[in-house]
Amino acid sequence: MAEYKLLLPSMGEGVMEATIISWLFNEGDFIKEDDSVVEIATDKVDSDVPTPVSGKIVKILKQKDEVAKIGEAIAILETEGGSQDSQEPETKSYEEVKDQIVQPEPEVVNALEQPLSSYSDNSFSNQNADIYLSPLVKSIVQEEKISESELKSIKGSGLEGRITKEDILGFLQNRGAVQSVPAPQSVSQAVSPVKSQPAPSQPISVNEGDEIIQMDRVRKIIADAMVNSKHTSPHVTSFIETDVTNVVTWRNANKNSYQKRDGEKLTFMPIFIRAVVKAIQDFPMINVSVDGDKIIKKKNINIGMATALPDGNLIVPVIKNADQLSLSGLAKAINDLAYRARNKKLTPADTQGATYTISNVGTFGNLMGTPIIAQPQVAILAVGAIVKKPAVIETEFGDVIAIRQKMFMSHSYDHRVVDGSLGGMFLKHVNDYLENWDLNTEI
């Protein structure tokens, strides 16, 4: 008999820890290879962890609601035999094991995952080259202008002493109390823009009959992400009203035959995504991220699709390489991701790597919205409800009034790198692709 340490596997790019939701087996239970043994939650998605070996659970090391780091042992199994393979996890350190953990595809890894010492012109001279920051933590460091000496004073609670979001936020809460009096500024420093700090939250009065509802884990994550996005990016939103009569006519003519042929519904979303992909190809500087004073231009076009869950929360599964999919391929990918999102069957990889996001607020009968950018992207599109309206149509015989299918689109973008001209022209191109939709398009 041999001991086998079950390690928490890599959850994908930027994910360094996970919370144990529940164990599917108890100590003393025998499990088979590939059995799902524990449910975990990350800041991306909930998922199961399978076991790579068969054996008996001798000891559970991480209990429900406890946090485990990537590569950390969460349980000890007793396996048959004493082969070197079965004992590898028992003797190997995380440094030795991490190269065997599945890594994100090379094209997904960008400069945001580089060592801290390389992320800005005013880079830190880290003596410890192993210190890495997640994109979220890095953005907080940049926005709050945390100096090298301050960063070195923060004791990281993450794996191998890495600094987590909680470490940074805890430091910022106490920062004012420990900062020394600043030295007099030079003229050039004095004219630098002063970064505004969020006003302290005011106490909320609770009256008789009011109900206090504790946020669940997902809602807390969403709240943090939305506040961080607004804190990071100066949002600008452009609007356009689009005539989607051709799109509606085409879908009505093809939806029944498509469902009969493929057994799936044909929604408007594949068409919207096709138009967005074409506009991104026209304006690739929409498909970027910001890292300090550097712009990372993305090679792949990965479209995030905001999806409402039955519990009222939101998740954004990602269609990878959307520019390489046919209209039918987009429809199948959308239906698959939406189904798995609503049935909690997404994997962490399904929610990572988006370079642009679309939100369909029209699903809820809304005409338009002002969507918040999903960091580290720089733009997001909201499509509203399609409504029949009278409109003036230009014909060779003069202007006429006709009933048309109209829809508002809202394009929010990061004004640090996307100016009104780029943001507006991009939106106009999406509009033009939809208004000129070919009624003979095959699916």
C-alpha positions as CSV (number, residue, x, y, z in Angstrom):
1,M,0.0,0.0,0.0
2,A,1.2,3.5,-0.7
3,E,0.1,7.0,0.1
4,Y,-1.0,9.4,-2.7
5,K,-1.5,13.1,-2.1
6,L,-4.4,14.5,-4.2
7,L,-3.3,18.0,-5.3
8,L,-5.5,20.8,-6.3
9,P,-4.9,21.0,-10.1
10,S,-4.4,24.2,-12.2
11,M,-7.7,26.0,-12.8
12,G,-6.3,28.0,-15.6
13,E,-4.8,31.5,-16.3
14,G,-4.7,33.8,-13.3
15,V,-6.4,31.4,-10.9
16,M,-4.2,30.7,-7.9
17,E,-6.7,29.2,-5.3
18,A,-10.1,27.7,-4.9
19,T,-12.7,27.2,-2.2
20,I,-13.9,23.8,-1.2
21,I,-17.7,23.6,-1.7
22,S,-18.3,20.0,-0.7
23,W,-16.7,16.6,-0.7
24,L,-18.5,13.9,-2.7
25,F,-16.9,11.1,-0.7
26,N,-16.0,10.7,3.0
27,E,-12.9,9.5,4.7
28,G,-12.7,5.7,4.4
29,D,-14.6,5.6,1.0
30,F,-13.0,3.9,-1.9
31,I,-12.8,5.9,-5.1
32,K,-12.1,4.9,-8.7
33,E,-9.8,6.6,-11.2
34,D,-11.4,9.7,-12.8
35,D,-14.2,9.8,-10.1
36,S,-15.1,13.4,-9.2
37,V,-14.2,13.6,-5.5
38,V,-14.7,17.3,-4.5
39,E,-16.6,20.3,-5.7
40,I,-14.6,23.6,-5.8
41,A,-15.3,27.2,-6.6
42,T,-12.9,29.8,-8.1
43,D,-13.5,33.4,-9.0
44,K,-14.3,32.1,-12.5
45,V,-16.5,29.1,-12.2
46,D,-17.5,26.1,-10.0
47,S,-16.2,22.7,-11.1
48,D,-15.4,19.2,-9.9
49,V,-11.9,17.7,-9.2
50,P,-11.4,14.1,-10.4
51,T,-8.9,11.7,-9.0
52,P,-6.1,10.4,-11.3
53,V,-5.8,7.2,-9.3
54,S,-8.0,4.6,-7.5
55,G,-7.7,4.2,-3.8
56,K,-9.2,4.8,-0.4
57,I,-9.6,8.3,1.1
58,V,-7.4,8.2,4.3
59,K,-7.6,11.8,5.3
60,I,-9.3,14.9,4.0
61,L,-6.9,17.9,4.4
62,K,-9.2,20.7,3.3
63,Q,-12.7,20.9,4.7
64,K,-15.8,22.6,3.3
65,D,-15.4,26.4,2.9
66,E,-11.6,26.3,3.3
67,V,-9.3,27.7,0.6
68,A,-6.7,25.6,-1.1
69,K,-3.8,26.9,-3.2
70,I,-3.0,25.5,-6.7
71,G,-0.7,22.5,-6.2
72,E,-1.6,22.1,-2.5
73,A,-2.6,18.7,-1.2
74,I,-6.3,18.5,-0.4
75,A,-6.6,14.8,0.5
76,I,-4.5,11.7,1.2
77,L,-5.4,8.5,-0.6
78,E,-4.2,4.9,0.1
79,T,-3.5,3.1,-3.2
80,E,-2.5,-0.4,-4.1
81,G,1.2,-1.2,-4.7
82,G,4.2,0.9,-4.1
83,S,5.2,1.9,-7.5
84,Q,7.2,5.1,-8.1
85,D,4.3,6.6,-10.1
86,S,1.8,6.2,-7.2
87,Q,4.3,7.8,-4.8
88,E,5.3,10.8,-7.0
89,P,3.0,13.3,-5.4
90,E,4.1,12.2,-2.0
91,T,7.7,13.3,-2.5
92,K,7.6,16.0,-5.1
93,S,7.4,19.7,-4.2
94,Y,5.2,22.2,-5.9
95,E,8.2,23.5,-7.9
96,E,8.6,20.0,-9.4
97,V,5.0,19.3,-9.9
98,K,3.8,22.6,-11.4
99,D,5.5,21.9,-14.8
100,Q,3.3,18.8,-15.1
101,I,0.1,20.8,-14.4
102,V,-1.9,21.6,-17.5
103,Q,-1.1,25.2,-18.6
104,P,-3.2,27.6,-20.6
105,E,-2.6,27.6,-24.4
106,P,0.4,29.7,-25.3
107,E,-1.6,32.3,-27.2
108,V,-3.8,32.9,-24.2
109,V,-0.8,33.8,-22.1
110,N,0.1,37.5,-22.5
111,A,2.2,40.1,-20.9
112,L,-0.1,40.3,-17.9
113,E,1.4,37.1,-16.7
114,Q,5.0,38.2,-16.9
115,P,7.1,38.7,-13.8
116,L,6.4,41.9,-11.9
117,S,9.7,43.3,-12.9
118,S,8.7,43.6,-16.5
119,Y,5.3,45.1,-16.4
120,S,6.0,48.8,-16.6
121,D,8.7,51.3,-17.5
122,N,9.0,52.2,-13.8
123,S,9.4,48.5,-13.0
124,F,10.4,47.1,-9.7
125,S,13.9,45.6,-9.3
126,N,12.6,42.5,-7.7
127,Q,15.4,40.4,-6.3
128,N,13.0,37.5,-6.0
129,A,12.3,36.7,-9.7
130,D,9.6,34.2,-8.7
131,I,7.2,36.9,-7.5
132,Y,4.2,37.0,-9.9
133,L,1.0,39.0,-9.7
134,S,-2.4,38.0,-11.1
135,P,-3.9,40.6,-13.6
136,L,-6.3,41.8,-11.0
137,V,-3.6,42.3,-8.3
138,K,-1.3,43.9,-10.9
139,S,-4.0,46.4,-11.9
140,I,-4.6,47.4,-8.2
141,V,-0.8,47.9,-7.7
142,Q,-0.7,50.1,-10.8
143,E,-3.8,52.1,-10.0
144,E,-2.8,52.7,-6.3
145,K,0.8,53.4,-7.3
146,I,2.2,51.0,-4.7
147,S,6.0,51.5,-4.6
148,E,8.6,48.8,-4.7
149,S,9.4,49.3,-1.0
150,E,5.7,49.1,-0.1
151,L,5.2,45.9,-2.2
152,K,8.2,44.3,-0.5
153,S,6.7,45.0,2.9
154,I,3.5,43.0,2.0
155,K,3.6,39.4,3.2
156,G,1.9,37.3,0.6
157,S,-0.6,34.6,1.8
158,G,-0.8,32.9,-1.5
159,L,1.1,29.8,-2.8
160,E,4.9,30.3,-2.4
161,G,4.2,33.6,-0.7
162,R,2.5,35.2,-3.7
163,I,0.5,38.3,-3.0
164,T,-3.2,37.9,-3.3
165,K,-6.0,40.4,-3.8
166,E,-6.9,40.2,-0.1
167,D,-3.2,41.0,0.8
168,I,-3.2,44.1,-1.4
169,L,-6.6,45.3,-0.1
170,G,-5.6,44.7,3.5
171,F,-2.4,46.7,2.9
172,L,-4.4,49.6,1.3
173,Q,-6.8,49.7,4.3
174,N,-3.9,50.4,6.6
175,R,-1.7,52.3,4.2
176,G,-2.7,55.8,5.4
177,A,-1.9,54.9,9.0
178,V,1.7,53.9,8.3
179,Q,2.7,56.3,5.5
180,S,5.2,58.9,6.4
181,V,4.8,62.6,5.6
182,P,5.6,62.9,1.9
183,A,8.6,65.0,0.8
184,P,8.0,68.3,-1.0
185,Q,7.1,67.7,-4.7
186,S,9.0,69.1,-7.6
187,V,7.2,71.3,-10.1
188,S,6.7,68.4,-12.5
189,Q,5.3,66.2,-9.7
190,A,3.0,68.9,-8.5
191,V,1.2,69.2,-11.8
192,S,0.6,65.4,-12.1
193,P,-3.1,64.6,-11.9
194,V,-4.2,63.6,-8.5
195,K,-5.9,60.2,-8.3
196,S,-9.2,60.4,-6.6
197,Q,-10.0,57.9,-3.9
198,P,-13.4,56.4,-3.4
199,A,-15.4,58.1,-0.7
200,P,-15.8,56.0,2.5
201,S,-19.1,54.1,2.5
202,Q,-21.8,55.6,4.7
203,P,-23.5,53.5,7.4
204,I,-26.8,52.2,6.1
205,S,-29.8,52.4,8.5
206,V,-31.9,49.3,8.9
207,N,-35.5,49.9,9.8
208,E,-38.1,47.5,11.1
209,G,-39.3,45.2,8.4
210,D,-36.2,45.5,6.3
211,E,-34.7,42.2,5.2
212,I,-30.9,41.7,5.3
213,I,-29.7,39.3,2.6
214,Q,-26.1,38.1,2.7
215,M,-24.4,38.1,-0.7
216,D,-23.5,34.7,-1.9
217,R,-20.0,34.0,-3.1
218,V,-20.7,34.6,-6.8
219,R,-22.4,37.9,-6.1
220,K,-19.4,39.1,-4.1
221,I,-17.1,38.2,-7.0
222,I,-19.3,40.0,-9.4
223,A,-19.5,43.1,-7.1
224,D,-15.7,43.2,-6.8
225,A,-15.2,42.8,-10.5
226,M,-17.6,45.6,-11.4
227,V,-16.1,48.0,-8.9
228,N,-12.6,47.2,-10.0
229,S,-13.6,47.7,-13.7
230,K,-15.0,51.2,-13.0
231,H,-12.0,52.0,-10.9
232,T,-9.6,50.9,-13.6
233,S,-11.2,52.1,-16.9
234,P,-12.7,55.5,-17.7
235,H,-15.9,54.3,-19.4
236,V,-17.4,56.0,-22.4
237,T,-20.6,54.6,-24.1
238,S,-21.7,55.2,-27.7
239,F,-25.2,54.3,-28.9
240,I,-26.7,53.5,-32.3
241,E,-30.1,52.4,-33.5
242,T,-29.8,49.5,-36.0
243,D,-32.3,48.3,-38.6
244,V,-32.2,44.6,-38.3
245,T,-35.1,43.8,-40.5
246,N,-33.0,41.6,-42.8
247,V,-31.6,39.7,-39.8
248,V,-35.1,39.1,-38.4
249,T,-36.4,38.0,-41.9
250,W,-33.5,35.7,-42.4
251,R,-33.8,34.1,-39.0
252,N,-37.5,33.5,-39.4
253,A,-36.9,31.8,-42.7
254,N,-34.2,29.5,-41.4
255,K,-34.9,28.8,-37.7
256,N,-37.3,25.9,-38.2
257,S,-35.2,24.1,-40.8
258,Y,-32.1,24.6,-38.7
259,Q,-33.8,23.1,-35.6
260,K,-35.1,20.2,-37.6
261,R,-31.7,19.5,-39.1
262,D,-29.5,20.1,-36.0
263,G,-31.9,19.8,-33.1
264,E,-31.0,23.2,-31.8
265,K,-32.5,26.7,-31.7
266,L,-31.2,29.4,-33.9
267,T,-31.0,32.6,-31.9
268,F,-29.8,36.1,-33.0
269,M,-26.6,35.8,-31.0
270,P,-24.5,34.0,-33.7
271,I,-25.4,36.8,-36.1
272,F,-24.4,39.5,-33.6
273,I,-21.1,37.7,-32.9
274,R,-20.4,37.4,-36.6
275,A,-20.9,41.1,-37.1
276,V,-18.7,41.9,-34.1
277,V,-15.9,39.6,-35.3
278,K,-15.9,41.3,-38.7
279,A,-15.8,44.7,-37.0
280,I,-12.9,43.6,-34.8
281,Q,-11.0,42.5,-38.0
282,D,-11.6,46.0,-39.4
283,F,-10.5,47.6,-36.1
284,P,-8.1,45.3,-34.3
285,M,-7.2,48.0,-31.7
286,I,-10.5,47.2,-30.1
287,N,-9.1,43.7,-29.4
288,V,-6.5,44.8,-26.9
289,S,-5.6,45.0,-23.2
290,V,-3.8,47.6,-21.2
291,D,-0.8,46.8,-19.0
292,G,0.5,50.1,-17.4
293,D,1.6,52.2,-20.4
294,K,1.7,49.2,-22.7
295,I,-1.0,48.0,-25.1
296,I,-1.2,44.3,-25.7
297,K,-2.8,43.6,-29.1
298,K,-4.5,40.2,-29.1
299,K,-3.9,37.7,-31.8
300,N,-7.0,35.6,-31.1
301,I,-10.6,36.8,-31.2
302,N,-12.3,35.2,-28.2
303,I,-15.8,36.5,-27.6
304,G,-17.3,36.4,-24.1
305,M,-21.1,36.0,-23.9
306,A,-22.7,37.3,-20.8
307,T,-25.2,34.7,-19.6
308,A,-27.8,35.1,-16.8
309,L,-28.0,32.1,-14.4
310,P,-31.2,30.8,-12.8
311,D,-30.1,32.1,-9.4
312,G,-29.9,35.6,-10.8
313,N,-26.1,35.7,-11.0
314,L,-24.1,36.3,-14.1
315,I,-21.3,34.3,-15.8
316,V,-19.4,34.9,-19.1
317,P,-18.5,31.8,-21.0
318,V,-16.1,32.3,-23.9
319,I,-16.2,31.3,-27.6
320,K,-12.6,30.8,-28.5
321,N,-11.3,31.8,-31.9
322,A,-14.7,33.0,-33.0
323,D,-13.3,34.3,-36.3
324,Q,-12.6,30.7,-37.3
325,L,-16.1,29.4,-36.8
326,S,-18.9,29.3,-39.4
327,L,-22.3,30.6,-38.6
328,S,-23.4,27.1,-37.8
329,G,-20.3,26.6,-35.6
330,L,-21.1,29.8,-33.7
331,A,-24.7,28.7,-33.1
332,K,-23.5,25.3,-31.8
333,A,-20.9,26.9,-29.5
334,I,-23.4,29.4,-28.1
335,N,-26.0,26.8,-27.4
336,D,-23.5,24.5,-25.8
337,L,-22.0,27.1,-23.5
338,A,-25.4,28.6,-22.6
339,Y,-26.7,25.1,-21.7
340,R,-23.7,24.2,-19.6
341,A,-23.6,27.6,-17.9
342,R,-27.2,27.3,-16.7
343,N,-26.6,23.7,-15.6
344,K,-23.3,24.4,-13.8
345,K,-21.3,22.2,-16.1
346,L,-18.8,24.8,-17.3
347,T,-15.1,24.2,-16.8
348,P,-12.7,26.9,-15.7
349,A,-11.2,27.0,-19.2
350,D,-14.7,27.9,-20.6
351,T,-14.7,31.3,-18.9
352,Q,-11.1,32.4,-19.6
353,G,-9.3,34.2,-22.4
354,A,-12.1,36.5,-23.6
355,T,-10.9,39.5,-25.6
356,Y,-14.3,41.2,-26.2
357,T,-17.7,40.6,-24.6
358,I,-21.3,40.9,-25.8
359,S,-24.3,41.3,-23.4
360,N,-27.8,40.8,-24.7
361,V,-29.9,43.1,-22.5
362,G,-32.8,42.7,-25.0
363,T,-33.4,39.2,-23.5
364,F,-35.0,41.0,-20.5
365,G,-37.1,43.4,-22.7
366,N,-34.6,46.3,-22.3
367,L,-34.1,48.7,-25.1
368,M,-30.5,49.6,-24.2
369,G,-28.0,49.5,-21.4
370,T,-24.6,50.9,-20.4
371,P,-22.5,47.7,-19.9
372,I,-19.4,47.6,-17.7
373,I,-16.2,46.4,-19.3
374,A,-14.9,43.0,-18.3
375,Q,-11.3,43.6,-17.3
376,P,-8.7,43.3,-18.8
377,Q,-10.7,43.9,-22.0
378,V,-11.2,47.4,-23.3
379,A,-14.7,47.3,-24.7
380,I,-18.1,45.6,-24.4
381,L,-21.3,45.7,-26.6
382,A,-24.9,45.5,-25.3
383,V,-27.7,44.7,-27.7
384,G,-31.2,45.7,-26.9
385,A,-34.7,44.3,-27.6
386,I,-35.8,44.2,-31.3
387,V,-38.9,46.4,-31.7
388,K,-41.1,47.1,-34.7
389,K,-41.1,50.8,-35.5
390,P,-42.2,53.1,-38.3
391,A,-39.1,54.4,-40.2
392,V,-38.4,56.6,-43.2
393,I,-37.0,54.5,-46.0
394,E,-35.2,56.0,-49.0
395,T,-36.3,54.5,-52.4
396,E,-35.8,55.4,-56.0
397,F,-39.3,56.9,-56.0
398,G,-38.7,59.0,-52.9
399,D,-39.0,58.6,-49.1
400,V,-41.6,56.3,-47.7
401,I,-42.6,55.3,-44.2
402,A,-42.5,51.5,-43.5
403,I,-42.6,49.2,-40.5
404,R,-39.0,48.1,-39.7
405,Q,-37.3,45.9,-37.0
406,K,-35.1,48.2,-34.9
407,M,-32.6,47.6,-32.2
408,F,-30.4,49.8,-30.0
409,M,-26.7,48.9,-29.5
410,S,-24.6,50.3,-26.7
411,H,-20.8,50.2,-26.9
412,S,-18.8,50.9,-23.7
413,Y,-15.1,51.3,-24.1
414,D,-12.0,52.2,-22.2
415,H,-11.1,55.8,-23.0
416,R,-7.5,55.3,-22.0
417,V,-6.9,53.5,-25.3
418,V,-10.1,53.7,-27.3
419,D,-11.1,57.3,-28.3
420,G,-14.5,58.3,-29.5
421,S,-13.5,58.0,-33.2
422,L,-12.4,54.4,-32.8
423,G,-15.2,53.4,-30.5
424,G,-17.8,55.0,-32.7
425,M,-16.5,53.7,-36.0
426,F,-16.3,50.2,-34.6
427,L,-20.0,50.4,-33.5
428,K,-20.9,51.8,-36.9
429,H,-19.3,48.9,-38.7
430,V,-21.2,46.4,-36.5
431,N,-24.3,48.3,-37.4
432,D,-23.6,48.2,-41.1
433,Y,-22.9,44.4,-41.1
434,L,-26.2,43.8,-39.5
435,E,-28.2,46.2,-41.6
436,N,-26.7,44.8,-44.8
437,W,-27.2,41.1,-43.8
438,D,-27.4,38.9,-46.9
439,L,-30.8,37.2,-47.0
440,N,-29.1,34.3,-49.0
441,T,-26.6,33.5,-46.2
442,E,-26.3,29.8,-45.7
443,I,-26.1,28.0,-42.3
